[in-house]
Amino acid sequence: MEMLDLKELCSNWDRSNEAFAEIVAATVKTLGLYQRELAAQFQVAESTVSRWSGGIARPHPRFQEMVVSAIQRRVSKALKSTNRASAPRTARSGLTTRHAVAAKSHS
């Protein structure tokens, strides 16, 4: 699953247990995290994250919303940093090519 797919999955979350389990499992795979890292972020046991991703257990609905929102923010941040890293820079100004063209058209 790609990061954009995970972002869309979070955005379209229907509050079902199955979708929550899919989001947690996809987060670990897509972001290359260990379950223990996700567990530490949410201050739960690693086994809890394992049960969430397997659909065996689920947290309180408000906690689910917090988890999905935090995952959305993390994915958005990762996408932004990926976009910044991949934007070509001009030799002189250090601006991205798009910004350099825009600056040139305004001068």
N, C-alpha and C positions, 0 to 999 in steps of 0.2 A: 504494500500500500504506500502511496506517495503522501507527502505532507499535505498537499492540497486536498487529497481525498480524506485525510484525517480531519482537516479543518472543516470540510463540508459535512462529514459525519457528525462532528460536534455541533455544528450549526443547525443541523436537521434532527438533532436528538429528540426522539418522541417520548422521553421519560420512561421508556420500557426497560425492564431488567435486562433483556437480551441486548438491546442497543448499548446500554451502559457497559455490559461485559465486553462487547465488541470494541467499544472506545478504549477501554483500559488495555485490552490485549493489543490493539493496534498501536496504542501509544508506546508500549514497550518495544514493539517491533520496529515501528517507523522512526522513532527518535533514537533507537539504539540504546535504550536504557536497560538497566537491570531492574527487576521488580523491587529490589531493596532500595534503589534510588527513589522510585515512586513512593514506596512505603515511608521512607524518611521524610519526603516532602510533605506527606499528609499525616505524619506522626501515627502510623499504624504499623502493625507487624507485617513482615514480608509475606507470611502465609495468608494474611488478609487480602493483600493485593492479588495473590495467586487465586484465592477463592472468588474475588471479584471478576477477574479475567476469565475464569472458568464458568461463571454464571452460577456458582454454588452459593454464594453469599452476596448480599447487597447492603450498602449502608442506608441510613435514613435518607429520605428523598432530598432534604435540604443539603446534606453532606454530598450526595450525588451531584447536585447542581454546583456546589463549590468545586468538586473534583473536575467536572467537565469544563467549567469556566477557567480553572487554572490550566488545564490541558490546552484549551483554546488559546490562552495567552502565550503559553510556551511554544505552541506551533507557530503562532503569528510572529513571535520574536525570532524563531529559527528561520522562518521564511524571509523576514526582513534582512537578517544578517546574510542569508544566502544570496538575496538579490543585490545587496551592497557589494558583496565579494565578487559577484559575477559581472558587475557593470564595468565596461571598459573605461579607462581613464585616458585623458589626453596628456601628451608629454609635458606641455608647458604649465598648464594651470592646475592639474590634479583634479579637475572637474570631470564628471562623467561625460561621455561624448554627447549625450542628450542635453545636459546642462550647458556644455560649451557651445552647441549649436544655438540654443536659446539665448545665451548671452551675446553671441555674435549677431543674432538677428535684432537685438535691442540696441546695439551700438551704432 
